[in-house]
Amino acid sequence: MQITEHIASLSEEGRLLAAAAEQAGPGASVPTCPGWQIRHLLRHTGMVHRWAAAFLTEGHTAYHPDGGEPDLDGAELLAWFREGHSHLVRSLEEAPADLECWTFLPAPSPLAFWSRRQLNETTVHRVDAESALGGPLTPVSADRAVDGIDELLTGFHARPKSRVRSDKPCTLRVRAVDTAATWTVRISEDPPQTVRTAGEGSAEHADCELSGTAEGLYLALWNRLPLTAVTLRGDRAVARLWTDNSAVTW
């Protein structure tokens, strides 16, 4: 996806998140984030938006801590969230293509990194907000879902921080039936190693395969949908290894 597409989608996802949060109310439980209410979701996501925007506007070339979550609630909290989201979108739109700042996953450029990262951050939390309403979720297009799976598997879980480990090596295959994308995730005592291929994937044996639409896989791998939302073949314990250990903080 192009940077401009990421930013446009981020703008829409933030509006959808705020609308769902407003409809649900600050005290509504968020089923996809046990222990959280809408107020916690808005505080967290709004803090992340401001944290990301600071790298874009202030040009920090090393890690810079966030400003913490505000002691706000109700309409004031919702307005604060919307303001921060709009500021992030403007910061991305106005950032120069050759921007230099800190990032934490491989990307073609810092601007490409932050537009992609904040789109996926906001999309996942928009799903959280909509889950509090108990109704249907706004769809995620297949190309965006594939991009989000890529970030998760080849970015976040390629890092030493990944807790997806196994004393006994095993392989998880992820196959998006509505695209040409297949990922083979090799799990061992080291961080997972993921290779993306086209079509059915490699001929390598997989202990477990998850298949479904790109959207279904994206949300299941981010633990926003249960494994029953996709088709599981093979060793269910390998899939549980993922769901039990793949939660990302940052």
ZALOVEX-18330 format. One record per residue: residue in three letters; residue number from 1; x, y, z of N, C-alpha, C in turn. Coordinates in nm, 2 decimals, always signed. Layout:
residues N
r/k/n.X/n.Y/n.Z/ca.X/ca.Y/ca.Z/c.X/c.Y/c.Z
ala/NUM/X/Y/Z/X/Y/Z/X/Y/Z
...
***
This chain:
residues 250
r/k/n.X/n.Y/n.Z/ca.X/ca.Y/ca.Z/c.X/c.Y/c.Z
met/1/+0.08/-0.12/+0.00/+0.00/+0.00/+0.00/+0.09/+0.12/+0.00
gln/2/+0.04/+0.23/-0.06/+0.11/+0.36/-0.07/+0.09/+0.44/+0.06
ile/3/+0.18/+0.52/+0.09/+0.17/+0.61/+0.21/+0.04/+0.69/+0.21
thr/4/+0.01/+0.74/+0.10/-0.12/+0.82/+0.09/-0.24/+0.74/+0.12
glu/5/-0.24/+0.62/+0.08/-0.35/+0.53/+0.11/-0.36/+0.49/+0.26
his/6/-0.24/+0.47/+0.32/-0.24/+0.44/+0.46/-0.29/+0.56/+0.54
ile/7/-0.25/+0.68/+0.50/-0.30/+0.80/+0.58/-0.45/+0.82/+0.56
ala/8/-0.50/+0.80/+0.44/-0.64/+0.82/+0.41/-0.72/+0.72/+0.49
ser/9/-0.67/+0.59/+0.50/-0.74/+0.49/+0.58/-0.73/+0.51/+0.72
leu/10/-0.62/+0.56/+0.77/-0.60/+0.60/+0.91/-0.70/+0.71/+0.95
ser/11/-0.72/+0.80/+0.86/-0.82/+0.91/+0.89/-0.96/+0.85/+0.91
glu/12/-1.00/+0.76/+0.83/-1.13/+0.70/+0.84/-1.14/+0.61/+0.96
glu/13/-1.04/+0.53/+0.99/-1.04/+0.44/+1.10/-1.06/+0.52/+1.23
gly/14/-0.99/+0.63/+1.24/-1.00/+0.71/+1.37/-1.14/+0.76/+1.38
arg/15/-1.20/+0.81/+1.27/-1.34/+0.86/+1.28/-1.44/+0.75/+1.32
leu/16/-1.42/+0.63/+1.27/-1.50/+0.52/+1.30/-1.49/+0.48/+1.45
leu/17/-1.36/+0.48/+1.50/-1.33/+0.44/+1.64/-1.41/+0.54/+1.73
ala/18/-1.39/+0.67/+1.70/-1.46/+0.77/+1.78/-1.61/+0.76/+1.78
ala/19/-1.66/+0.73/+1.67/-1.81/+0.72/+1.65/-1.86/+0.60/+1.73
ala/20/-1.79/+0.49/+1.73/-1.83/+0.37/+1.80/-1.81/+0.39/+1.95
ala/21/-1.71/+0.46/+1.99/-1.68/+0.49/+2.13/-1.79/+0.58/+2.19
glu/22/-1.83/+0.68/+2.11/-1.93/+0.77/+2.15/-2.07/+0.70/+2.17
gln/23/-2.10/+0.61/+2.07/-2.22/+0.53/+2.08/-2.22/+0.44/+2.20
ala/24/-2.11/+0.37/+2.22/-2.11/+0.27/+2.33/-2.11/+0.34/+2.47
gly/25/-2.04/+0.45/+2.48/-2.03/+0.52/+2.61/-1.90/+0.48/+2.68
pro/26/-1.84/+0.57/+2.77/-1.71/+0.55/+2.83/-1.71/+0.43/+2.92
gly/27/-1.82/+0.39/+2.98/-1.82/+0.28/+3.07/-1.84/+0.14/+3.01
ala/28/-1.86/+0.13/+2.88/-1.89/+0.01/+2.81/-1.77/-0.08/+2.82
ser/29/-1.79/-0.21/+2.84/-1.68/-0.31/+2.84/-1.64/-0.34/+2.70
val/30/-1.51/-0.36/+2.68/-1.45/-0.39/+2.55/-1.42/-0.54/+2.55
pro/31/-1.50/-0.63/+2.49/-1.48/-0.77/+2.50/-1.35/-0.82/+2.45
thr/32/-1.29/-0.75/+2.35/-1.16/-0.80/+2.29/-1.04/-0.76/+2.37
cys/33/-1.06/-0.67/+2.47/-0.96/-0.63/+2.57/-1.01/-0.65/+2.71
pro/34/-1.00/-0.77/+2.76/-1.06/-0.80/+2.89/-1.01/-0.71/+3.00
gly/35/-1.10/-0.65/+3.08/-1.06/-0.56/+3.18/-1.07/-0.41/+3.14
trp/36/-1.08/-0.39/+3.01/-1.09/-0.25/+2.96/-1.23/-0.21/+2.94
gln/37/-1.25/-0.08/+2.96/-1.38/-0.01/+2.92/-1.34/+0.09/+2.81
ile/38/-1.44/+0.14/+2.74/-1.41/+0.24/+2.63/-1.32/+0.35/+2.68
arg/39/-1.34/+0.40/+2.80/-1.25/+0.51/+2.84/-1.10/+0.47/+2.84
his/40/-1.07/+0.34/+2.88/-0.93/+0.29/+2.87/-0.88/+0.29/+2.73
leu/41/-0.97/+0.24/+2.64/-0.93/+0.23/+2.50/-0.90/+0.37/+2.44
leu/42/-0.99/+0.47/+2.47/-0.96/+0.60/+2.42/-0.84/+0.66/+2.48
arg/43/-0.81/+0.64/+2.60/-0.69/+0.70/+2.66/-0.57/+0.64/+2.60
his/44/-0.57/+0.51/+2.59/-0.45/+0.44/+2.53/-0.43/+0.48/+2.39
thr/45/-0.53/+0.47/+2.30/-0.51/+0.50/+2.16/-0.48/+0.64/+2.14
gly/46/-0.54/+0.73/+2.21/-0.51/+0.87/+2.20/-0.37/+0.90/+2.24
met/47/-0.32/+0.84/+2.34/-0.18/+0.85/+2.39/-0.08/+0.81/+2.28
val/48/-0.11/+0.69/+2.22/-0.03/+0.64/+2.11/-0.02/+0.73/+1.99
his/49/-0.14/+0.79/+1.96/-0.14/+0.88/+1.84/-0.05/+1.01/+1.87
arg/50/-0.06/+1.06/+1.99/+0.03/+1.18/+2.02/+0.17/+1.14/+2.03
trp/51/+0.20/+1.02/+2.08/+0.34/+0.97/+2.08/+0.40/+0.96/+1.94
ala/52/+0.32/+0.90/+1.85/+0.37/+0.88/+1.71/+0.39/+1.02/+1.65
ala/53/+0.29/+1.11/+1.67/+0.30/+1.24/+1.60/+0.42/+1.31/+1.65
ala/54/+0.47/+1.29/+1.77/+0.58/+1.37/+1.82/+0.71/+1.33/+1.74
phe/55/+0.72/+1.20/+1.70/+0.84/+1.17/+1.61/+0.83/+1.24/+1.48
leu/56/+0.71/+1.25/+1.43/+0.70/+1.32/+1.30/+0.72/+1.47/+1.30
thr/57/+0.67/+1.53/+1.40/+0.68/+1.68/+1.41/+0.81/+1.73/+1.48
glu/58/+0.86/+1.65/+1.57/+0.98/+1.69/+1.65/+1.11/+1.62/+1.60
gly/59/+1.10/+1.52/+1.51/+1.21/+1.46/+1.45/+1.30/+1.38/+1.55
his/60/+1.25/+1.32/+1.65/+1.33/+1.24/+1.75/+1.40/+1.13/+1.67
thr/61/+1.53/+1.12/+1.68/+1.60/+1.01/+1.61/+1.64/+0.90/+1.70
ala/62/+1.59/+0.90/+1.83/+1.61/+0.79/+1.92/+1.47/+0.78/+1.99
tyr/63/+1.46/+0.67/+2.07/+1.33/+0.65/+2.14/+1.30/+0.77/+2.23
his/64/+1.17/+0.80/+2.23/+1.12/+0.92/+2.31/+1.00/+0.87/+2.38
pro/65/+0.99/+0.88/+2.51/+0.88/+0.82/+2.58/+0.75/+0.90/+2.55
asp/66/+0.64/+0.83/+2.57/+0.51/+0.89/+2.55/+0.47/+0.99/+2.67
gly/67/+0.37/+1.06/+2.65/+0.33/+1.16/+2.75/+0.24/+1.11/+2.85
gly/68/+0.21/+0.98/+2.85/+0.12/+0.92/+2.95/-0.03/+0.94/+2.91
glu/69/-0.11/+0.87/+2.98/-0.26/+0.88/+2.95/-0.32/+0.99/+3.04
pro/70/-0.42/+1.06/+2.98/-0.48/+1.17/+3.05/-0.58/+1.13/+3.16
asp/71/-0.61/+1.21/+3.25/-0.71/+1.18/+3.35/-0.84/+1.25/+3.31
leu/72/-0.89/+1.21/+3.19/-1.01/+1.26/+3.13/-1.12/+1.16/+3.12
asp/73/-1.24/+1.20/+3.10/-1.35/+1.10/+3.08/-1.46/+1.17/+3.01
gly/74/-1.56/+1.09/+2.96/-1.68/+1.14/+2.90/-1.65/+1.22/+2.77
ala/75/-1.73/+1.33/+2.76/-1.72/+1.41/+2.63/-1.58/+1.47/+2.62
glu/76/-1.52/+1.51/+2.73/-1.39/+1.57/+2.73/-1.28/+1.47/+2.68
leu/77/-1.29/+1.35/+2.72/-1.20/+1.25/+2.67/-1.22/+1.22/+2.52
leu/78/-1.34/+1.21/+2.48/-1.37/+1.19/+2.34/-1.31/+1.30/+2.25
ala/79/-1.33/+1.43/+2.30/-1.28/+1.54/+2.22/-1.13/+1.54/+2.22
trp/80/-1.07/+1.50/+2.33/-0.92/+1.49/+2.33/-0.87/+1.38/+2.23
phe/81/-0.94/+1.27/+2.23/-0.90/+1.16/+2.13/-0.91/+1.21/+1.99
arg/82/-1.02/+1.28/+1.96/-1.04/+1.33/+1.82/-0.94/+1.43/+1.78
glu/83/-0.90/+1.52/+1.88/-0.80/+1.62/+1.85/-0.67/+1.55/+1.82
gly/84/-0.63/+1.45/+1.90/-0.50/+1.38/+1.88/-0.50/+1.31/+1.75
his/85/-0.61/+1.24/+1.72/-0.61/+1.17/+1.59/-0.60/+1.26/+1.47
ser/86/-0.67/+1.37/+1.47/-0.66/+1.47/+1.37/-0.52/+1.52/+1.36
his/87/-0.45/+1.55/+1.47/-0.31/+1.60/+1.47/-0.22/+1.50/+1.41
leu/88/-0.24/+1.37/+1.44/-0.16/+1.26/+1.38/-0.17/+1.26/+1.23
val/89/-0.30/+1.26/+1.18/-0.32/+1.26/+1.04/-0.26/+1.38/+0.97
arg/90/-0.27/+1.50/+1.03/-0.21/+1.62/+0.97/-0.06/+1.61/+0.97
ser/91/+0.00/+1.55/+1.07/+0.14/+1.54/+1.09/+0.20/+1.45/+0.98
leu/92/+0.12/+1.34/+0.95/+0.17/+1.25/+0.84/+0.15/+1.31/+0.71
glu/93/+0.04/+1.38/+0.68/+0.02/+1.45/+0.56/+0.12/+1.56/+0.53
glu/94/+0.17/+1.63/+0.63/+0.26/+1.74/+0.61/+0.41/+1.70/+0.63
ala/95/+0.44/+1.58/+0.67/+0.58/+1.54/+0.69/+0.65/+1.52/+0.55
pro/96/+0.77/+1.56/+0.54/+0.85/+1.55/+0.42/+0.88/+1.40/+0.39
ala/97/+0.89/+1.37/+0.26/+0.91/+1.24/+0.22/+1.05/+1.19/+0.27
asp/98/+1.14/+1.28/+0.29/+1.28/+1.24/+0.34/+1.29/+1.25/+0.49
leu/99/+1.18/+1.25/+0.56/+1.18/+1.26/+0.71/+1.27/+1.16/+0.77
glu/100/+1.35/+1.21/+0.87/+1.44/+1.12/+0.94/+1.39/+1.12/+1.09
cys/101/+1.35/+1.00/+1.14/+1.31/+0.99/+1.28/+1.32/+0.85/+1.32
trp/102/+1.31/+0.82/+1.45/+1.32/+0.69/+1.51/+1.20/+0.60/+1.46
thr/103/+1.23/+0.47/+1.44/+1.13/+0.37/+1.41/+1.17/+0.24/+1.48
phe/104/+1.08/+0.15/+1.48/+1.12/+0.02/+1.55/+1.09/-0.11/+1.47
leu/105/+1.05/-0.09/+1.35/+1.03/-0.21/+1.26/+1.09/-0.17/+1.12
pro/106/+1.14/-0.27/+1.05/+1.19/-0.24/+0.91/+1.08/-0.17/+0.82
ala/107/+1.12/-0.08/+0.74/+1.03/-0.01/+0.65/+1.11/+0.07/+0.55
pro/108/+1.05/+0.10/+0.43/+1.12/+0.17/+0.33/+1.16/+0.31/+0.37
ser/109/+1.09/+0.37/+0.47/+1.12/+0.50/+0.52/+1.05/+0.52/+0.65
pro/110/+1.10/+0.62/+0.73/+1.02/+0.65/+0.85/+0.88/+0.69/+0.83
leu/111/+0.85/+0.76/+0.72/+0.71/+0.80/+0.69/+0.63/+0.68/+0.66
ala/112/+0.69/+0.59/+0.58/+0.61/+0.46/+0.55/+0.59/+0.38/+0.67
phe/113/+0.69/+0.38/+0.76/+0.67/+0.30/+0.89/+0.55/+0.36/+0.97
trp/114/+0.56/+0.49/+1.00/+0.46/+0.55/+1.09/+0.32/+0.55/+1.03
ser/115/+0.31/+0.57/+0.90/+0.17/+0.57/+0.84/+0.11/+0.43/+0.85
arg/116/+0.19/+0.33/+0.82/+0.15/+0.19/+0.83/+0.12/+0.15/+0.97
arg/117/+0.21/+0.18/+1.06/+0.20/+0.13/+1.20/+0.08/+0.20/+1.27
gln/118/+0.05/+0.32/+1.24/-0.06/+0.39/+1.31/-0.19/+0.35/+1.24
leu/119/-0.19/+0.31/+1.11/-0.31/+0.26/+1.05/-0.35/+0.13/+1.12
asn/120/-0.26/+0.04/+1.13/-0.29/-0.09/+1.19/-0.32/-0.08/+1.34
glu/121/-0.25/+0.01/+1.41/-0.29/+0.04/+1.55/-0.43/+0.08/+1.57
thr/122/-0.47/+0.18/+1.48/-0.60/+0.23/+1.49/-0.71/+0.14/+1.44
thr/123/-0.68/+0.06/+1.34/-0.78/-0.04/+1.29/-0.81/-0.14/+1.40
val/124/-0.71/-0.20/+1.46/-0.73/-0.30/+1.56/-0.81/-0.24/+1.68
his/125/-0.78/-0.12/+1.72/-0.85/-0.06/+1.83/-0.99/-0.01/+1.78
arg/126/-1.01/+0.02/+1.66/-1.15/+0.05/+1.61/-1.23/-0.08/+1.62
val/127/-1.17/-0.19/+1.59/-1.24/-0.32/+1.61/-1.28/-0.34/+1.75
asp/128/-1.19/-0.30/+1.84/-1.22/-0.31/+1.99/-1.34/-0.22/+2.02
ala/129/-1.34/-0.10/+1.97/-1.45/-0.01/+2.00/-1.58/-0.06/+1.95
glu/130/-1.58/-0.11/+1.83/-1.70/-0.17/+1.77/-1.75/-0.29/+1.84
ser/131/-1.65/-0.37/+1.89/-1.69/-0.49/+1.97/-1.77/-0.46/+2.09
ala/132/-1.75/-0.34/+2.15/-1.83/-0.30/+2.26/-1.97/-0.28/+2.23
leu/133/-2.00/-0.26/+2.10/-2.14/-0.24/+2.06/-2.21/-0.37/+2.03
gly/134/-2.14/-0.47/+2.01/-2.19/-0.61/+1.99/-2.25/-0.63/+1.85
gly/135/-2.23/-0.54/+1.76/-2.29/-0.55/+1.63/-2.19/-0.59/+1.52
pro/136/-2.21/-0.58/+1.40/-2.12/-0.61/+1.29/-2.00/-0.52/+1.29
leu/137/-1.88/-0.57/+1.25/-1.76/-0.49/+1.24/-1.75/-0.42/+1.10
thr/138/-1.70/-0.31/+1.09/-1.67/-0.24/+0.97/-1.56/-0.33/+0.89
pro/139/-1.58/-0.36/+0.77/-1.49/-0.45/+0.70/-1.35/-0.39/+0.68
val/140/-1.25/-0.48/+0.67/-1.12/-0.44/+0.64/-1.09/-0.50/+0.50
ser/141/-1.04/-0.42/+0.40/-1.02/-0.47/+0.27/-0.91/-0.57/+0.27
ala/142/-0.91/-0.66/+0.17/-0.81/-0.77/+0.17/-0.67/-0.72/+0.16
asp/143/-0.64/-0.62/+0.08/-0.50/-0.57/+0.07/-0.45/-0.51/+0.20
arg/144/-0.54/-0.43/+0.27/-0.50/-0.38/+0.40/-0.48/-0.49/+0.50
ala/145/-0.56/-0.59/+0.50/-0.55/-0.70/+0.59/-0.42/-0.78/+0.56
val/146/-0.38/-0.80/+0.44/-0.26/-0.87/+0.41/-0.14/-0.78/+0.46
asp/147/-0.15/-0.65/+0.44/-0.04/-0.56/+0.48/-0.03/-0.57/+0.64
gly/148/-0.14/-0.58/+0.70/-0.14/-0.59/+0.85/-0.08/-0.72/+0.90
ile/149/-0.11/-0.83/+0.83/-0.06/-0.96/+0.86/+0.09/-0.96/+0.84
asp/150/+0.14/-0.90/+0.73/+0.28/-0.88/+0.71/+0.35/-0.81/+0.82
glu/151/+0.29/-0.70/+0.87/+0.36/-0.62/+0.97/+0.37/-0.71/+1.10
leu/152/+0.26/-0.78/+1.13/+0.26/-0.86/+1.25/+0.36/-0.98/+1.25
leu/153/+0.36/-1.05/+1.14/+0.44/-1.17/+1.13/+0.58/-1.14/+1.10
thr/154/+0.61/-1.06/+1.00/+0.75/-1.03/+0.96/+0.81/-0.91/+1.03
gly/155/+0.73/-0.84/+1.10/+0.78/-0.72/+1.18/+0.78/-0.75/+1.33
phe/156/+0.67/-0.74/+1.39/+0.66/-0.75/+1.54/+0.72/-0.89/+1.58
his/157/+0.68/-1.00/+1.52/+0.72/-1.13/+1.58/+0.86/-1.18/+1.52
ala/158/+0.92/-1.09/+1.44/+1.06/-1.12/+1.41/+1.16/-1.06/+1.51
arg/159/+1.11/-0.98/+1.60/+1.19/-0.92/+1.70/+1.22/-1.01/+1.82
pro/160/+1.33/-0.98/+1.89/+1.36/-1.06/+2.01/+1.25/-1.06/+2.11
lys/161/+1.17/-0.95/+2.11/+1.06/-0.94/+2.21/+0.96/-1.05/+2.20
ser/162/+0.94/-1.11/+2.08/+0.84/-1.21/+2.06/+0.84/-1.32/+2.16
arg/163/+0.72/-1.35/+2.22/+0.71/-1.46/+2.31/+0.66/-1.59/+2.25
val/164/+0.65/-1.58/+2.12/+0.60/-1.70/+2.05/+0.72/-1.79/+2.03
arg/165/+0.74/-1.88/+2.12/+0.86/-1.97/+2.12/+0.81/-2.11/+2.15
ser/166/+0.89/-2.21/+2.12/+0.86/-2.35/+2.15/+0.99/-2.43/+2.16
asp/167/+1.00/-2.51/+2.26/+1.12/-2.60/+2.28/+1.12/-2.70/+2.16
lys/168/+1.00/-2.74/+2.12/+1.00/-2.83/+2.00/+0.96/-2.75/+1.88
pro/169/+1.05/-2.74/+1.78/+1.03/-2.67/+1.66/+0.90/-2.71/+1.59
cys/170/+0.82/-2.61/+1.54/+0.70/-2.65/+1.47/+0.68/-2.53/+1.36
thr/171/+0.58/-2.56/+1.27/+0.56/-2.47/+1.16/+0.41/-2.44/+1.16
leu/172/+0.38/-2.31/+1.15/+0.24/-2.26/+1.13/+0.23/-2.20/+0.99
arg/173/+0.13/-2.24/+0.92/+0.10/-2.18/+0.79/-0.02/-2.10/+0.79
val/174/-0.02/-1.98/+0.73/-0.13/-1.89/+0.73/-0.16/-1.86/+0.58
arg/175/-0.28/-1.90/+0.54/-0.32/-1.89/+0.40/-0.44/-1.80/+0.38
ala/176/-0.43/-1.69/+0.31/-0.54/-1.61/+0.28/-0.61/-1.65/+0.15
val/177/-0.73/-1.71/+0.16/-0.79/-1.77/+0.04/-0.84/-1.67/-0.06
asp/178/-0.86/-1.55/-0.02/-0.91/-1.45/-0.12/-0.80/-1.36/-0.18
thr/179/-0.67/-1.40/-0.15/-0.56/-1.33/-0.21/-0.45/-1.44/-0.25
ala/180/-0.34/-1.39/-0.30/-0.23/-1.49/-0.34/-0.13/-1.50/-0.22
ala/181/-0.17/-1.46/-0.10/-0.07/-1.45/+0.00/-0.07/-1.57/+0.10
thr/182/+0.04/-1.63/+0.12/+0.06/-1.74/+0.22/+0.19/-1.71/+0.30
trp/183/+0.18/-1.73/+0.43/+0.29/-1.71/+0.52/+0.33/-1.84/+0.59
thr/184/+0.45/-1.87/+0.59/+0.50/-1.99/+0.67/+0.58/-1.94/+0.79
val/185/+0.54/-1.98/+0.91/+0.60/-1.93/+1.03/+0.67/-2.04/+1.10
arg/186/+0.80/-2.03/+1.11/+0.88/-2.14/+1.17/+0.90/-2.10/+1.32
ile/187/+0.85/-2.18/+1.41/+0.85/-2.14/+1.55/+0.95/-2.24/+1.62
ser/188/+1.04/-2.18/+1.70/+1.14/-2.25/+1.77/+1.18/-2.18/+1.90
glu/189/+1.29/-2.21/+1.96/+1.33/-2.14/+2.08/+1.38/-2.00/+2.05
asp/190/+1.40/-1.97/+1.92/+1.43/-1.83/+1.88/+1.31/-1.76/+1.83
pro/191/+1.32/-1.63/+1.80/+1.20/-1.56/+1.75/+1.15/-1.62/+1.62
pro/192/+1.02/-1.62/+1.60/+0.97/-1.69/+1.48/+1.03/-1.63/+1.35
gln/193/+1.05/-1.72/+1.25/+1.10/-1.68/+1.12/+0.98/-1.70/+1.02
thr/194/+0.94/-1.59/+0.95/+0.83/-1.60/+0.86/+0.87/-1.57/+0.72
val/195/+0.82/-1.65/+0.63/+0.84/-1.63/+0.48/+0.71/-1.62/+0.42
arg/196/+0.69/-1.52/+0.34/+0.57/-1.50/+0.26/+0.59/-1.55/+0.12
thr/197/+0.49/-1.63/+0.07/+0.50/-1.67/-0.07/+0.36/-1.65/-0.14
ala/198/+0.36/-1.68/-0.26/+0.23/-1.66/-0.34/+0.17/-1.80/-0.36
gly/199/+0.04/-1.80/-0.37/-0.04/-1.92/-0.40/-0.05/-2.00/-0.28
glu/200/-0.04/-2.13/-0.29/-0.06/-2.23/-0.18/+0.06/-2.23/-0.08
gly/201/+0.17/-2.16/-0.11/+0.28/-2.16/-0.02/+0.38/-2.26/-0.06
ser/202/+0.48/-2.28/+0.03/+0.59/-2.37/+0.00/+0.54/-2.51/+0.02
ala/203/+0.62/-2.61/-0.03/+0.59/-2.75/-0.01/+0.63/-2.80/+0.13
glu/204/+0.69/-2.72/+0.20/+0.73/-2.75/+0.34/+0.62/-2.80/+0.42
his/205/+0.64/-2.90/+0.50/+0.53/-2.95/+0.59/+0.50/-2.85/+0.69
ala/206/+0.37/-2.83/+0.72/+0.32/-2.74/+0.82/+0.25/-2.82/+0.93
asp/207/+0.28/-2.80/+1.05/+0.21/-2.87/+1.16/+0.07/-2.82/+1.18
cys/208/+0.05/-2.70/+1.14/-0.09/-2.64/+1.16/-0.11/-2.54/+1.05
glu/209/-0.23/-2.53/+0.99/-0.26/-2.43/+0.89/-0.38/-2.36/+0.93
leu/210/-0.37/-2.22/+0.93/-0.49/-2.14/+0.94/-0.52/-2.08/+0.81
ser/211/-0.65/-2.10/+0.76/-0.69/-2.04/+0.63/-0.82/-1.97/+0.64
gly/212/-0.84/-1.87/+0.56/-0.96/-1.80/+0.56/-0.94/-1.67/+0.48
thr/213/-1.03/-1.58/+0.49/-1.01/-1.45/+0.42/-0.90/-1.37/+0.49
ala/214/-0.84/-1.28/+0.41/-0.73/-1.20/+0.47/-0.78/-1.13/+0.59
glu/215/-0.90/-1.07/+0.59/-0.96/-1.00/+0.70/-0.98/-1.09/+0.82
gly/216/-1.03/-1.21/+0.80/-1.05/-1.30/+0.91/-0.92/-1.34/+0.98
leu/217/-0.82/-1.36/+0.90/-0.69/-1.40/+0.95/-0.62/-1.28/+1.02
tyr/218/-0.63/-1.17/+0.96/-0.58/-1.05/+1.03/-0.63/-1.03/+1.17
leu/219/-0.76/-1.04/+1.18/-0.83/-1.01/+1.31/-0.80/-1.13/+1.41
ala/220/-0.79/-1.25/+1.35/-0.77/-1.37/+1.44/-0.62/-1.37/+1.49
leu/221/-0.53/-1.33/+1.40/-0.39/-1.33/+1.44/-0.36/-1.21/+1.54
trp/222/-0.44/-1.11/+1.54/-0.43/-1.00/+1.63/-0.52/-1.03/+1.76
asn/223/-0.57/-1.15/+1.76/-0.66/-1.20/+1.87/-0.78/-1.11/+1.89
arg/224/-0.84/-1.06/+1.78/-0.96/-0.99/+1.78/-1.08/-1.07/+1.74
leu/225/-1.05/-1.18/+1.68/-1.15/-1.29/+1.65/-1.10/-1.42/+1.70
pro/226/-1.19/-1.51/+1.74/-1.15/-1.64/+1.79/-1.10/-1.73/+1.67
leu/227/-1.03/-1.83/+1.70/-0.98/-1.92/+1.60/-1.09/-1.98/+1.52
thr/228/-1.21/-1.99/+1.57/-1.33/-2.04/+1.50/-1.37/-1.96/+1.38
ala/229/-1.31/-1.84/+1.38/-1.34/-1.75/+1.26/-1.27/-1.79/+1.14
val/230/-1.17/-1.87/+1.15/-1.09/-1.92/+1.04/-1.09/-2.07/+1.04
thr/231/-1.04/-2.13/+0.93/-1.03/-2.28/+0.92/-0.90/-2.33/+0.98
leu/232/-0.90/-2.42/+1.07/-0.78/-2.48/+1.13/-0.76/-2.62/+1.09
arg/233/-0.65/-2.65/+1.04/-0.61/-2.79/+1.00/-0.48/-2.83/+1.07
gly/234/-0.47/-2.95/+1.12/-0.35/-2.99/+1.19/-0.35/-2.98/+1.34
asp/235/-0.24/-2.95/+1.40/-0.22/-2.95/+1.54/-0.27/-2.82/+1.60
arg/236/-0.38/-2.83/+1.67/-0.44/-2.72/+1.73/-0.35/-2.66/+1.84
ala/237/-0.26/-2.73/+1.90/-0.17/-2.68/+2.00/-0.08/-2.58/+1.94
val/238/-0.05/-2.59/+1.81/+0.04/-2.49/+1.75/-0.04/-2.35/+1.74
ala/239/-0.16/-2.36/+1.70/-0.24/-2.24/+1.69/-0.26/-2.18/+1.83
arg/240/-0.28/-2.26/+1.93/-0.29/-2.21/+2.07/-0.16/-2.15/+2.12
leu/241/-0.05/-2.20/+2.07/+0.08/-2.14/+2.11/+0.08/-2.00/+2.06
trp/242/+0.02/-1.97/+1.94/+0.02/-1.84/+1.89/-0.08/-1.75/+1.97
thr/243/-0.20/-1.80/+1.99/-0.30/-1.71/+2.06/-0.26/-1.68/+2.20
asp/244/-0.19/-1.78/+2.27/-0.16/-1.76/+2.41/-0.03/-1.67/+2.43
asn/245/+0.05/-1.65/+2.32/+0.18/-1.58/+2.34/+0.20/-1.46/+2.25
ser/246/+0.11/-1.43/+2.16/+0.14/-1.34/+2.05/+0.09/-1.19/+2.08
ala/247/+0.03/-1.17/+2.20/-0.01/-1.03/+2.23/+0.11/-0.93/+2.22
val/248/+0.08/-0.82/+2.15/+0.19/-0.72/+2.13/+0.16/-0.60/+2.22
thr/249/+0.26/-0.55/+2.29/+0.24/-0.43/+2.37/+0.29/-0.31/+2.27
trp/250/+0.41/-0.31/+2.23/+0.46/-0.22/+2.12/+0.59/-0.28/+2.06
***
